[in-house]
Amino acid sequence: MENLMRFRHNAMEVTSLSAFEGIRGGMNQNCKDVYFVRLLGVDDLLISDVEKMDKDMKERMNSGHVIYRRMLKLPLGCSPDEIIEYEGFYRTWLERNKEYVSTKVLADDMEYAALLGSGLKRVLDIYAESKTVSVSMEKNFIIKMLYWHDFLLKDLIKQWNPKQSVKIVLSNIEKKQEYLFACLLTCLGCDILLLQSERDISKEEEALGLSQKVIRGSFAKINFPDPEKKSVSEKNPASAPNPVSIARPVKAKKPASTIRSEAAGEAVSIARPVKAKRPSSEKEQEKSFEQLALLASSVVMIGIHDRKGDMIGTGSGIMIGRDGYILTNNHVASGGSFYSVRIEEDETVYSTDELIKYHPVLDLAVLRIERRLTPLPIYSGKKNLVRGQKVVAIGSPLGLFNSVSDGIISGFRKIDGVDMIQFTAPTSHGSSGGALLNMYGEVIGISTAGFDNAQNINLAVGYESIHPFIKGFT
């Protein structure tokens, strides 16, 4: 690590698109100059200048003078199988004291592996400066950095040379993780240009002092030419669009003999009931059904999207932490590349690929969106639940946003070693991840499964499993 290449950022001021295109960072005693620039706003010539830059840079790339790539949008997420694969790279990075890292596209180049490993450590330190980062958050942050790295550089990495000029152009960075990924690229020797036509980065990110800005004009929404196509008339096909509406899924029929999982339809078996303890006297004031229905503002509807941005299903979730944390079922989250989240009385649809934590056996998962939330209280277990106890379920069955239904606890089951609550409040496909409340407005479980072609026989993961799973997020 002693001879690891070093980088000096923004040694000169870059004042235009053409200046970024032409500047080449020098090297002196194993230290290379790199540039990190934000071009803010638009004018009448921006599109034509971007097209000219593409043409010029591709010609220079064909001549071997530069490595160049411009992207319209970073992908929002990877598949569950890829997450498992990148978890292995993350563990290897930890085992190597965060000094070296492997990836899917990285060959046996220890110098580059060391640069990438140290770059990850630097951006992780910046990420953790303004918030408490749990082990799960750190893991997911690193997985995202590595996935974006491989996605962006998979065709370029074999050409990498520490002295080579590498220029990467990204458009309209919105999230802090995207901005830190751009910073990571500078730690690999890349010059970075952010075309911020619609908005600038946040004040918090600007205060980090990582990049210099150039004002081109006023902010406006424009379609940058697709770097993979020749015609500027072809619209931006953004790899993962932000959806603005939730489609209603079609309910699939199942045999009467099967038990279904609300979003995915997995079959499970029913174990012998567990005897419930008798309750002690209740002193708190029970809420009315009307009062409980108001808690729907803390229950969300989740759209599940594939890599193309198409919606492949819907589910529900409950707010558990003010900093954007949402609890849902693992079977809701596991099939998606990214998610769209709707909140009652909020017109914004929040897109996210932040799958913070998941547990297939408990069938629980935590997502995160960029918004302050009003979490629901989780039942403490101070009194035992009993059969016949009144409950209220809130979720989005069949895409019907935040439907409220009432019923009773009808039994207690153990399925695959997990304690479940059987209840009669009606649910349907799409209710998975929704809240099961007692009459005091506390979450005693989240809906996870039910019987098709059976009358009001539904299951919820109990609060006993929820409490340890969400520790650190509330």
N, C-alpha and C positions, 0 to 999 in steps of 0.2 A: 504493500500500500504506500510505501515511502515514495516510490517513483510514479505514483498515479498522476495522470495529467490534471492540471488545474485550469480553471476558466476565469477570465476577467470579463465582467458583464458591462456592456454599454460604455466602452472606452471612448467612443465618439458619439456625437449627437446625430441621429438619423432624422431627417426632416421631410422625407417624401417617400412615395412608393418606389420611385426609380432609384433613390439613394439606398433603400433596403436591398433592392435587386442587385445593385452594383457593388455594395460594400463587401469586402472579404476580410475576415478576421485574421490578423497576423499571429504568428507563434514566436515566442521567445522563452528559451530555457524551460521547455515543457509546459508553458502557459499559453493558452489560446484565447483570443478575443472572440466573444460571442455577443449577439445582439438580440434583445427582446423588446419588440416595439408594438404599440397599439395605434392603429390608424382609426380615428374617430369620425363618424359622420359620413355623408356622401355629397357629391356634387355631380354635375352633368357629365363629367369625363371619367368618373370612377370605373364604370363598367368597361369602357374601352381600354383604360389603363391596365385593368386586371387582365383582360384578354391579351394585351400586348405583353404583359409580364409572363403569362403562361407560355406564349409563343417563344419569347426570347429565352426563357429559362429551360424550356424543353430542347431547344436547339443547343444550348450550352451543355445540357445534360447528355445529349447524344454525342457531343464532342468530348465528354469525360471531364468537363471543367467544374461540374457542380452536381449535387444530388438535390432534387427538388420535388416537393409534393404539396399540393393544395387540396384541402378537404372542406366540403360544405358543412359536415356535421360529424361529430364523434358518435359512435354507436352507443345506445343507451345501456345495453347489458349483454351478458353472455348466457349460454344455456346452462342448466343444472350440471350436465356432464363436464362442461368446460370449467365451471366453478370448482368442482372437485379436483380437476387437473391443476388449476392455478393455486388451489390450497396447498398442493404438494410443493409448488415453487416457493410459496410463502414460507412453508416450514423449513425448506432447505436454506432460505435466506436467513432465518432465525438461527439455524444450526451453525451457519457460517459467520455468526456474530454480526449479521447485517452488512457484511463486507462484499460478498459475492452473491449473485443470483442467476438462476437458470430460467429460460423461457422456452416456449415452443419453437421459436425461430432462431434462437441464439446458438451458434455453433461453439466449438471449443476455443473461444477467444477470451482468455482470462482477463485481459486488459479491459475489454468492453464489459465483461461480467462484473468487474470491480467498479467501473464507472457507473453502471446501472445500479449496482447495490448501494454505493455511497449516495447516488442521486435520490434513490428511494428513501434513504434515511433522512436526507436533508428535507425533502418535501413532507415527509411524515412529521418531522419536528415542527415545521411551519403549521401544518394542519392541526397539531395538538396544542399550539400556543394559545388559542382562543377558546378551547373547549376541553372537557374531560373526555378522553378517548378510551373506550373499553377495548379489551382484547378483540372482541368481535368486530368493532368498528375499525380497528387497526388492520385486521385481516382483510376485511372487505375493501378498505381503501387501497391496500397494496395489490389485491387481486385486480381491482379496476385499473390501477396504473399499469400493471403488466399486460392486461388484456388490451388496453388502448395502445400500448407500446407495440405489441405484436401486430395489431390490426393496421396500424399506421406504417410501420417500418418493415413489414414482412418481406416486401419485394426489394427493399433498399439496404437491409442490414448486411447482405453479402458484399456490398460495395463499400462498406464503412472503412474509413481510414482516418486516423486522428487529425491528419492535416487536410483532409478533404473539406470543401465548403458544402455544408448541408443547410438547405433553407426549407422551412415548413411554414405554410400559411393556413390558418384556421379562421373560421368565420363566426362572429357573434357568440363568443364564449359567455355563458350565463352563470354557471355554478362554480363555486370555489374549487371543487375537485378538478374541473376542467382547466381552470387557471393554473392550478398546481401541476397538472400534467404538462402544460406548456412550459412551466418552469423546469420540470424534470428533463424535458428535451434539451433545454439549454445546458443542463449538467452533463449531457452526452456530446456537447459540441455543436448543437444545431442553432442556427439563427431562426428566430420565431417572429412572425408577423401575425397579429390579430386584426382582422378586418371587422371592427366593431361599428357596423353601419346603423344598428338599431338602438344600442345602448352601450354605456361604458361598464367596466367592472364596478364592483361595490367600493365604497369608501374604505371599508376594512381591507379589501384586497389591494387597493391603491396605496394604502398606508404601509404595506410591506416593502414598497420601493423596489420591486423586482423588475419592472418594465418602464420604459419611457413612452410618452404619448405624443402623437402628432394629430392636430385637429385638421380634418379635411373639409368639414362642412357640418350642417345640421343633421341630427339623427332622423332616419327615415327607413321604412321597410322597402327593401329592394330584393330582387332575385339575382344573386351572383351567378355568372355562367358556370355551368357544370364543367369541371376540369376534365371529365371523361368524355365530353361530347364537344363537337365542333361548333354547333349552332347555339347562339345565345338565346334564341327564341324558345328553346326547350326549357321548361320550368325545372326548378330545383326539386329533385325527387327525394329529398331528405330521407335518410335511411330509417329514421324513427320519428315520425311526426308527432306533435303534441295533439292528442285528440281533443275534440270539443264537445263530444256527445257520447253517451253510453248506449249501445244497441241492446235491445232486449233479446236474450238468448232463447232458443226454442227448447222447450222441455222434452228431453228424450225419455221414451218409455222403457221401463225395466220390468223383468219378470217379478211376480209377486213374491217369490221366494228369496229375493236378494235384498240385502241392506245396502243402501247407496250412500256415497259421500257426496255432499251437496253440489260441489263444482266439478268433480271428476268421475264420480260413479264407481269408486272402488268397492269391491265386496269385502265384508268383514264378518266375523262370527260373533255371536253373543255368548258371553260367559255367564256363569251362574251368578245371580244377584248377590250383592254384598249387603249385609244387614246394616241398616242405618241406626244411629243412636238417637235417643229421644231428646227433644230440645228443652232448654231451660226457659224460663219465662221471658217474654219480650217486653222491654220497656220503651224502646224507641217508637216514635209515631210513624205508622205506615203511611205511605203516599197513596194518593188516588191514582187511578189509571191515567187520568188526564195529566197529572204531574209527572208520572213515569214516562209518558209519551214525549214530554219535552226534552228528555235525555237523548232523544234521537239525534240531536245536534252534535253529539259526541260519537255517533256511529257513522261510518263512512261506507260508500260503495266503491268497490275496486274493480276496474276493468283489467283483464289480463290480455297482454298483447304479445304476438310473436315478433320475430326479428324484422319482418316487413312492416310492422306497425298495425297489422290486422288484429282485431279483437277476437280472441278465441274463447272467451268466457267471462263471467262476472262472479264476484263474491262480495263479502262484507268484511268489515274490520272495526275495531274499537280503539279510540284514542287512549293511550296509556301514559304518555309523557308529553310535557308542554313543548319540548324541542322537536316536535314532528314525528314522534314514535307511534306506530299503529300496530296493534296485535291482530293477526289473522290466523288462518289455518295454513299449515305447510302445503297441503294439497291444493290450496288456492294459489299460493305463490310459486310453487315448484315448476309449473308448466309454462311460465312466462319469461320473456326476455326483458320486458319492462311493464310498468303498471300505470294506470291512470286512476286518480283518486278524486271522488266527488264528495263534497261536504255540504250538508243542508244549509240553505240560505247563503251560499257562496257560489257565484257564477263561474269562478275560476276552476278549471280542471287541472289538477297537479300531476304532472308526469314524473315518474321516478324509476330508477333501477336499483335503488339502495335496499337490497335485501340484507339486513343487518345480521340476522340470526335466524336459524331454523332448526327444527328437531322433527325428523320423520316419524318417530315412534309416538311422541306426544301430539303430533300433528299441529304444531304451533310454529309461527314465524313472525318476525318483526320487520316491518318496512319503515322507511322514513321519508317524509316529504319536507320541503322548505316552507314551513308555516308554523306559527305558534298555535297550539291546540289546547282544548279544555278536556283533560282526561277524565274518564269515569273511575270512581273508586272501586277497588277490588275487595271483595268480601274477605274479612280477616279470619273467619272460621271460629269466632268466639262462641257461636252456638251451632250445633249440628243441624244439617239439613235433614228433612224428614219427608216421607211420602205424604202426598196430599197438600204440601206447602204450595201456596200460590206463587206463580212466576209470570214474568212478561218477557217476550222475545222481541228484539228489534233487529231487522236485517233487510236485505233487498232481494226477496224471492222473485225469480223470473225477471229480474231487472226492475222490479217495482220498488223504487227508492224508499228506504226506511219505512217499511211496513211494520206495524205494531200489532202483536197478538198476545193473548193471555191464555194461561192454562195452569196446570199443577205439575209438581214433581210426581212421576208415577213409578219411579224405581231407581235403583243404583246398579250399574253394571261394571264389570271389569273386562275390557277388550284389549287383547295383546298386552296385558299387564298394566293398562292405564285405567284409572277409576273414571267412570263416565256417569253423567246424570241423565236419566231418561225422563223426558217431559212431554206434555201434551200440547203445548202452544204450537199452532200450525207453522210449519216452515216448508220451503221448497228449494229447488236448485237455485243457487245464488244466495241462500241464507248463510252459507258457511262463513264462519268468522264473525258472525253477528253476536250481539250481547244477549245473554240470558240473565235477567235481573231478579233479585228478590223484591219484596214490596217496599224496601227502604232505598231502592235505587242503586244497590251495589251489584257488581258483576259477580255472579256465582259460577259462571261458566261461559264458554263461547260455543255456539252451535257448530257442530262438525259433521253429523251424519243423521240419516233417518231411513225409514223403510218406504220404498215405493209401493204403491197400491195397498197401503195400510193406513189406518186412521189415526193420525196424530201420535205416531210413535217416533220420537226424535231424540237425538243424543247430543250432549255437550261435554267438552273437556272441562273438568272441574277446577275450582279455584286453587285446590291443593297443588295441581300441576302448574297453574299459571304463575303463582307467586315466585317460585325459584327461577322460572324461565325468564321473567321480565325484570329480575333484580338488576338494578343499575340504570334502567331506562325510565323509571317513574320519578 
